Amino acid sequence: MANTTDGFWLVKTADKKANVKGAAYLDMVLCSKTGEINGKLWDYSELTHGIYAPGDLVKIRGSVTQFNGNDQLRVEKIRHVNDNDGVSVTDFVPTAEYSGEMMLGQVMNIIASVKDEDLKQLTYALVKDREKELLFWPAAFKLHHAIRGGLLYHTLSIIRLAEGVCKIYPSVDKDLLMCGIIVHDLCKIDEFQISPAGLAAGYSVKGELIGHLVMGAVKIEMKAKELGINEDKAMLLQHMVISHHGEPDFGAAVRPMFLEAEILSQLDTLDATIYEITSAVGDVKTGEFTPRQWALDNRKLYNHGRKEVAPKAELE
């Protein structure tokens, strides 16, 4: 049985398509602070219904149904918001729990603690170049940390995990590990096209053709030459960037070949997995299973209810 809904949504994607009979429909991804839903507007006419693009805030009347085990919103009426609605786009954007300014300050504190002056100078310069974008940039288009501010949130989470690793294993080069973590995803800023609301709306041409790993390695090399940084130290950061996806099947140019590169790769995967599991389980009631999660080996996940979902992490 369909559930009726009448409310406001942020358009993340909007594509005009045709069904098997040639009739036009609008296929959308709609989001609020609590999640996303696929929306379908059948028998779509630009003249009748209007034109919609990523970043638009809309009011929709429709019904929520199930399709292939997932919720889908069948749109009956849609319009752009107006001043009388009294809503703001920021009210509907899934956002990191901490401000960009606070998270960037934390990263800068970590850089300041680095003892190796070459690594410190190189990492600081790379971050400083992207300071403005880092305040709001997401970490992904659809998967983990695909939220406003998600890139810094993901980076800080890995830093905190790595701090624990460094306490247990004194053989780890903490300076190298921290700097590698901070720069490993910086070129996601070049990889995505961003909507006015600060969410990834798609991939840039460079993102599709080159990707953030290769772009990141190139940026490190260029900045190191500009600053006169030791080439061998820059090369270590480059390796950490191009290997942090672990396996070539997952986009890595090479596998991790030293300890800090392996730790970065493992912690990157761990943080992404924790985020995806927590987000998926948060959408179902205690004692229930999620739909199969294709990004997690097509597994169903169980909400045991023993812990409050998505507790606020301590970053300070």
The 8 nearest C-alpha neighbors of each residue, nearest first, counted from 0:
[[1, 2, 64, 63, 65, 62, 3, 70],
 [2, 0, 64, 63, 62, 3, 65, 73],
 [1, 3, 63, 62, 4, 0, 64, 61],
 [4, 2, 62, 61, 63, 1, 5, 60],
 [3, 5, 61, 62, 60, 6, 2, 63],
 [4, 6, 60, 59, 61, 3, 7, 58],
 [7, 5, 58, 59, 4, 60, 8, 57],
 [6, 8, 58, 57, 59, 56, 9, 5],
 [9, 7, 57, 30, 56, 29, 31, 58],
 [8, 10, 56, 30, 29, 55, 91, 11],
 [11, 9, 29, 53, 55, 54, 12, 56],
 [10, 12, 53, 28, 29, 54, 9, 200],
 [13, 11, 53, 28, 27, 10, 200, 14],
 [12, 14, 27, 52, 26, 53, 51, 25],
 [15, 13, 26, 25, 16, 27, 12, 52],
 [14, 16, 25, 24, 26, 23, 13, 17],
 [17, 15, 24, 23, 25, 14, 18, 26],
 [16, 18, 23, 21, 22, 24, 19, 15],
 [17, 19, 21, 20, 22, 23, 16, 24],
 [18, 20, 21, 17, 22, 23, 16, 24],
 [21, 19, 18, 22, 17, 23, 42, 24],
 [20, 22, 17, 18, 19, 23, 16, 24],
 [23, 21, 17, 18, 20, 42, 24, 19],
 [24, 22, 17, 43, 42, 16, 21, 18],
 [25, 23, 41, 43, 42, 16, 40, 15],
 [26, 24, 15, 40, 39, 14, 43, 16],
 [25, 27, 39, 14, 13, 38, 15, 24],
 [28, 26, 13, 38, 12, 37, 29, 39],
 [27, 29, 37, 12, 11, 36, 38, 10],
 [30, 28, 10, 36, 35, 9, 11, 8],
 [31, 29, 35, 9, 34, 8, 36, 10],
 [30, 32, 91, 33, 34, 92, 8, 93],
 [33, 31, 93, 92, 91, 34, 30, 94],
 [32, 34, 31, 93, 35, 30, 91, 92],
 [35, 33, 31, 30, 32, 36, 93, 29],
 [34, 36, 30, 29, 31, 28, 37, 33],
 [37, 35, 29, 28, 71, 38, 30, 70],
 [36, 38, 28, 71, 27, 72, 29, 39],
 [39, 37, 72, 27, 71, 73, 28, 26],
 [38, 40, 26, 73, 25, 74, 41, 72],
 [41, 39, 74, 25, 24, 43, 73, 42],
 [40, 42, 24, 43, 39, 25, 23, 74],
 [43, 41, 24, 23, 22, 44, 40, 25],
 [42, 44, 24, 41, 23, 40, 25, 45],
 [43, 45, 47, 46, 48, 42, 49, 23],
 [46, 44, 49, 48, 47, 50, 43, 51],
 [45, 47, 44, 49, 48, 50, 43, 42],
 [48, 46, 44, 45, 49, 43, 50, 42],
 [47, 49, 45, 44, 46, 77, 43, 50],
 [50, 48, 45, 46, 47, 51, 78, 44],
 [49, 51, 45, 52, 48, 46, 44, 79],
 [52, 50, 13, 55, 49, 53, 10, 79],
 [51, 53, 13, 55, 54, 12, 10, 50],
 [54, 52, 11, 12, 10, 55, 194, 13],
 [53, 55, 194, 195, 10, 196, 11, 52],
 [56, 54, 10, 53, 52, 9, 57, 51],
 [55, 57, 9, 8, 80, 79, 10, 88],
 [58, 56, 79, 80, 8, 78, 7, 55],
 [57, 59, 7, 78, 6, 77, 80, 79],
 [60, 58, 77, 6, 76, 5, 7, 61],
 [59, 61, 5, 76, 75, 4, 74, 77],
 [60, 62, 74, 75, 73, 4, 3, 59],
 [61, 63, 3, 2, 73, 72, 1, 4],
 [64, 62, 72, 2, 1, 71, 73, 70],
 [63, 65, 1, 71, 70, 72, 62, 66],
 [64, 66, 70, 69, 71, 68, 67, 63],
 [65, 67, 69, 68, 70, 71, 64, 63],
 [68, 66, 69, 65, 70, 290, 71, 64],
 [67, 69, 66, 65, 290, 70, 291, 289],
 [70, 68, 66, 65, 67, 71, 290, 64],
 [71, 69, 65, 64, 66, 63, 36, 72],
 [70, 72, 37, 64, 63, 38, 65, 36],
 [73, 71, 63, 38, 62, 74, 37, 39],
 [72, 74, 39, 62, 61, 38, 63, 40],
 [75, 73, 61, 40, 39, 76, 72, 60],
 [74, 76, 61, 60, 73, 77, 40, 59],
 [77, 75, 60, 59, 74, 61, 78, 48],
 [78, 76, 59, 58, 60, 57, 48, 75],
 [79, 77, 58, 57, 80, 59, 76, 48],
 [78, 80, 57, 56, 58, 81, 77, 55],
 [79, 81, 57, 56, 58, 84, 78, 82],
 [82, 80, 83, 84, 79, 85, 86, 57],
 [81, 83, 84, 85, 80, 86, 87, 79],
 [82, 84, 85, 81, 80, 86, 87, 79],
 [85, 83, 82, 86, 81, 80, 87, 58],
 [86, 84, 83, 82, 87, 81, 80, 88],
 [85, 87, 84, 88, 90, 82, 80, 83],
 [88, 86, 89, 90, 85, 91, 56, 84],
 [87, 89, 90, 91, 56, 196, 92, 86],
 [88, 90, 91, 92, 87, 196, 93, 86],
 [91, 89, 88, 87, 92, 86, 32, 31],
 [92, 90, 31, 32, 89, 88, 9, 93],
 [91, 93, 32, 89, 31, 94, 90, 88],
 [94, 92, 32, 146, 147, 31, 91, 33],
 [95, 93, 147, 146, 92, 148, 96, 32],
 [96, 94, 148, 97, 149, 147, 146, 152],
 [95, 97, 94, 98, 311, 152, 148, 312],
 [98, 96, 95, 99, 101, 102, 152, 148],
 [99, 97, 101, 100, 102, 96, 95, 148],
 [98, 100, 134, 102, 101, 103, 135, 148],
 [99, 101, 103, 98, 102, 104, 134, 97],
 [100, 102, 104, 98, 99, 103, 105, 97],
 [103, 101, 105, 99, 104, 100, 151, 98],
 [104, 102, 106, 100, 105, 101, 99, 107],
 [103, 105, 107, 101, 102, 106, 100, 108],
 [106, 104, 102, 108, 103, 107, 101, 109],
 [107, 105, 103, 109, 108, 104, 110, 102],
 [106, 108, 110, 104, 109, 105, 111, 103],
 [109, 107, 111, 105, 106, 110, 104, 112],
 [108, 110, 106, 112, 107, 111, 105, 113],
 [109, 111, 107, 112, 113, 108, 119, 106],
 [110, 112, 108, 109, 113, 107, 119, 114],
 [113, 111, 109, 110, 114, 108, 119, 174],
 [114, 112, 174, 110, 111, 119, 115, 109],
 [115, 113, 116, 112, 174, 119, 111, 118],
 [116, 114, 118, 117, 113, 119, 174, 175],
 [115, 117, 119, 118, 114, 120, 113, 121],
 [118, 116, 120, 119, 115, 228, 121, 229],
 [119, 117, 121, 115, 116, 120, 122, 178],
 [118, 120, 116, 122, 117, 121, 113, 110],
 [121, 119, 123, 117, 118, 122, 116, 124],
 [120, 122, 118, 124, 123, 119, 117, 125],
 [123, 121, 125, 119, 124, 120, 118, 178],
 [122, 124, 120, 126, 121, 125, 127, 119],
 [125, 123, 127, 121, 122, 126, 120, 128],
 [124, 126, 122, 128, 123, 127, 121, 129],
 [127, 125, 123, 129, 128, 124, 130, 122],
 [126, 128, 130, 124, 129, 125, 123, 131],
 [127, 129, 125, 126, 130, 124, 131, 123],
 [130, 128, 126, 127, 132, 131, 133, 125],
 [131, 129, 127, 133, 132, 128, 126, 134],
 [130, 132, 133, 129, 134, 135, 128, 127],
 [131, 133, 134, 129, 130, 136, 135, 188],
 [134, 132, 130, 136, 135, 131, 129, 151],
 [133, 135, 99, 132, 131, 100, 148, 136],
 [134, 136, 148, 147, 133, 132, 99, 197],
 [137, 135, 148, 133, 132, 150, 147, 134],
 [138, 136, 149, 150, 147, 146, 145, 148],
 [139, 137, 150, 149, 144, 145, 136, 187],
 [140, 138, 145, 137, 141, 142, 144, 143],
 [139, 141, 199, 145, 142, 201, 200, 138],
 [140, 142, 145, 139, 143, 199, 144, 146],
 [141, 143, 139, 145, 140, 144, 275, 294],
 [142, 144, 271, 145, 275, 274, 139, 141],
 [145, 143, 149, 138, 146, 139, 137, 142],
 [146, 144, 139, 137, 138, 143, 140, 141],
 [147, 145, 149, 137, 94, 93, 144, 148],
 [146, 148, 94, 137, 135, 149, 197, 198],
 [149, 147, 135, 136, 137, 95, 150, 151],
 [148, 150, 137, 144, 152, 146, 138, 147],
 [149, 151, 138, 137, 153, 152, 148, 136],
 [150, 152, 154, 153, 149, 148, 155, 102],
 [153, 151, 149, 155, 150, 154, 156, 148],
 [154, 152, 156, 150, 151, 155, 149, 157],
 [155, 153, 151, 157, 152, 156, 150, 158],
 [156, 154, 158, 152, 157, 153, 151, 159],
 [155, 157, 153, 159, 158, 154, 152, 160],
 [156, 158, 160, 154, 155, 159, 161, 266],
 [157, 159, 155, 161, 156, 160, 162, 154],
 [160, 158, 162, 156, 161, 157, 155, 163],
 [159, 161, 157, 163, 158, 162, 156, 164],
 [162, 160, 164, 158, 163, 159, 157, 165],
 [161, 163, 159, 165, 164, 160, 158, 166],
 [162, 164, 166, 161, 160, 165, 167, 159],
 [163, 165, 161, 167, 162, 166, 168, 160],
 [164, 166, 168, 162, 163, 167, 169, 171],
 [167, 165, 163, 164, 168, 169, 162, 161],
 [166, 168, 164, 165, 169, 163, 162, 170],
 [167, 169, 165, 170, 166, 171, 164, 163],
 [170, 168, 171, 165, 166, 167, 172, 173],
 [171, 169, 168, 172, 165, 173, 167, 258],
 [172, 170, 169, 173, 165, 168, 259, 258],
 [173, 171, 175, 174, 176, 170, 259, 169],
 [172, 174, 176, 175, 171, 177, 165, 162],
 [175, 173, 113, 177, 176, 172, 178, 115],
 [174, 176, 178, 173, 172, 177, 179, 259],
 [175, 177, 173, 179, 259, 174, 178, 180],
 [178, 176, 180, 179, 174, 175, 173, 181],
 [177, 179, 181, 175, 180, 176, 122, 174],
 [180, 178, 176, 177, 182, 181, 236, 183],
 [181, 179, 177, 183, 178, 182, 176, 263],
 [180, 182, 178, 179, 183, 177, 154, 184],
 [181, 183, 185, 179, 180, 184, 178, 122],
 [182, 184, 240, 180, 179, 181, 185, 239],
 [185, 183, 186, 187, 182, 211, 215, 181],
 [186, 184, 182, 187, 183, 188, 215, 181],
 [187, 185, 211, 188, 189, 215, 184, 214],
 [186, 188, 190, 189, 211, 185, 184, 191],
 [187, 189, 186, 190, 185, 191, 136, 132],
 [190, 188, 186, 187, 191, 206, 211, 205],
 [189, 191, 206, 187, 203, 188, 202, 211],
 [192, 190, 202, 203, 201, 189, 199, 193],
 [191, 193, 201, 202, 203, 200, 199, 194],
 [194, 192, 199, 200, 198, 197, 191, 195],
 [193, 195, 54, 196, 197, 198, 200, 53],
 [194, 196, 54, 197, 193, 198, 53, 55],
 [197, 195, 194, 54, 198, 88, 92, 89],
 [196, 198, 194, 147, 195, 193, 135, 136],
 [199, 197, 194, 193, 147, 196, 137, 200],
 [198, 200, 193, 140, 201, 192, 191, 194],
 [201, 199, 193, 192, 194, 198, 11, 12],
 [202, 200, 192, 199, 191, 140, 203, 193],
 [201, 203, 191, 192, 206, 190, 207, 204],
 [202, 204, 206, 191, 205, 192, 190, 207],
 [203, 205, 207, 206, 208, 202, 190, 209],
 [206, 204, 208, 203, 209, 207, 190, 210],
 [205, 207, 190, 210, 203, 204, 202, 209],
 [206, 208, 204, 205, 209, 210, 202, 203],
 [209, 207, 205, 206, 204, 210, 203, 190],
 [208, 210, 205, 206, 207, 213, 214, 211],
 [211, 209, 206, 212, 213, 207, 190, 214],
 [210, 212, 186, 214, 187, 213, 215, 190],
 [213, 211, 241, 215, 214, 210, 240, 216],
 [212, 214, 216, 215, 211, 210, 241, 209],
 [215, 213, 211, 217, 212, 216, 186, 218],
 [214, 216, 218, 212, 186, 213, 217, 211],
 [217, 215, 237, 213, 219, 218, 214, 240],
 [216, 218, 214, 220, 215, 219, 221, 213],
 [219, 217, 215, 221, 216, 220, 222, 214],
 [218, 220, 216, 222, 217, 221, 223, 215],
 [221, 219, 217, 223, 218, 222, 224, 216],
 [220, 222, 218, 224, 223, 219, 217, 225],
 [221, 223, 225, 219, 224, 220, 218, 226],
 [224, 222, 228, 220, 226, 225, 221, 227],
 [223, 225, 227, 221, 222, 226, 220, 228],
 [224, 226, 222, 223, 227, 221, 228, 220],
 [227, 225, 223, 228, 224, 222, 121, 120],
 [226, 228, 224, 225, 223, 229, 230, 222],
 [229, 227, 223, 226, 117, 230, 224, 233],
 [228, 230, 232, 231, 233, 227, 117, 223],
 [231, 229, 233, 232, 228, 234, 223, 224],
 [230, 232, 234, 233, 229, 235, 228, 236],
 [233, 231, 235, 234, 230, 229, 236, 118],
 [232, 234, 230, 236, 235, 231, 237, 223],
 [235, 233, 237, 231, 232, 236, 230, 238],
 [234, 236, 238, 232, 237, 233, 239, 231],
 [237, 235, 239, 233, 238, 234, 179, 240],
 [238, 236, 216, 234, 240, 235, 239, 233],
 [237, 239, 235, 241, 240, 236, 242, 234],
 [240, 238, 260, 236, 242, 237, 241, 243],
 [239, 241, 183, 237, 238, 242, 243, 212],
 [240, 242, 212, 238, 252, 239, 251, 243],
 [243, 241, 251, 255, 254, 253, 239, 244],
 [242, 244, 264, 245, 240, 239, 241, 263],
 [245, 243, 251, 242, 249, 246, 264, 250],
 [244, 246, 243, 254, 242, 264, 251, 255],
 [245, 247, 251, 248, 249, 254, 244, 250],
 [248, 246, 251, 250, 249, 252, 253, 245],
 [247, 249, 246, 250, 251, 245, 244, 252],
 [250, 248, 247, 246, 244, 251, 245, 252],
 [251, 249, 247, 248, 244, 252, 246, 245],
 [250, 252, 247, 242, 244, 246, 253, 241],
 [251, 253, 241, 247, 242, 250, 254, 246],
 [254, 252, 242, 251, 247, 255, 241, 246],
 [253, 255, 242, 245, 246, 256, 251, 252],
 [254, 256, 261, 242, 260, 257, 245, 253],
 [257, 255, 254, 260, 258, 261, 238, 253],
 [258, 256, 260, 259, 255, 261, 239, 262],
 [257, 259, 261, 260, 262, 256, 171, 255],
 [260, 258, 262, 176, 261, 257, 263, 171],
 [261, 259, 239, 263, 255, 258, 262, 257],
 [262, 260, 264, 255, 258, 259, 263, 265],
 [263, 261, 259, 265, 264, 260, 266, 258],
 [262, 264, 260, 266, 261, 265, 267, 259],
 [263, 265, 243, 261, 267, 262, 266, 245],
 [264, 266, 262, 268, 267, 263, 269, 261],
 [267, 265, 269, 263, 268, 264, 262, 270],
 [268, 266, 264, 270, 265, 269, 263, 271],
 [267, 269, 271, 265, 266, 270, 272, 264],
 [268, 270, 266, 272, 267, 271, 273, 265],
 [269, 271, 273, 267, 272, 268, 266, 274],
 [272, 270, 268, 274, 143, 269, 273, 275],
 [273, 271, 275, 269, 274, 270, 268, 276],
 [274, 272, 270, 276, 275, 271, 277, 269],
 [273, 275, 271, 277, 272, 276, 143, 278],
 [276, 274, 272, 278, 277, 273, 143, 279],
 [277, 275, 279, 273, 278, 274, 280, 272],
 [278, 276, 274, 280, 275, 279, 273, 281],
 [279, 277, 275, 281, 276, 280, 274, 282],
 [278, 280, 276, 281, 277, 282, 275, 289],
 [281, 279, 282, 277, 302, 283, 278, 276],
 [282, 280, 278, 279, 283, 308, 277, 309],
 [281, 283, 280, 279, 278, 284, 289, 34],
 [284, 282, 280, 281, 287, 289, 285, 288],
 [285, 283, 287, 286, 302, 282, 281, 280],
 [286, 284, 304, 302, 287, 303, 283, 301],
 [285, 287, 302, 303, 284, 301, 304, 288],
 [288, 286, 285, 284, 302, 301, 283, 289],
 [287, 289, 301, 300, 299, 302, 290, 283],
 [290, 288, 300, 299, 283, 291, 280, 301],
 [289, 291, 299, 68, 292, 288, 69, 300],
 [290, 292, 299, 298, 297, 293, 289, 300],
 [291, 293, 297, 295, 298, 294, 299, 290],
 [292, 294, 297, 295, 296, 291, 298, 299],
 [295, 293, 292, 296, 297, 142, 275, 298],
 [296, 294, 292, 293, 297, 298, 272, 275],
 [295, 297, 298, 293, 294, 292, 291, 299],
 [298, 296, 293, 292, 291, 295, 294, 299],
 [299, 297, 291, 292, 296, 295, 300, 293],
 [298, 300, 291, 289, 290, 288, 292, 297],
 [301, 299, 289, 288, 298, 280, 302, 291],
 [300, 302, 288, 287, 303, 289, 280, 299],
 [303, 301, 285, 304, 280, 286, 287, 288],
 [302, 304, 305, 286, 285, 301, 287, 306],
 [305, 303, 285, 302, 306, 286, 307, 284],
 [306, 304, 303, 307, 302, 285, 308, 286],
 [307, 305, 304, 308, 303, 310, 309, 302],
 [306, 308, 310, 309, 305, 304, 281, 311],
 [307, 309, 281, 310, 306, 277, 280, 304],
 [310, 308, 277, 311, 307, 281, 278, 312],
 [311, 309, 308, 312, 307, 306, 313, 277],
 [310, 312, 309, 313, 96, 314, 308, 97],
 [313, 311, 314, 310, 309, 96, 156, 315],
 [312, 314, 315, 311, 159, 310, 156, 97],
 [315, 313, 312, 155, 159, 156, 105, 102],
 [314, 313, 105, 102, 312, 101, 159, 155]]
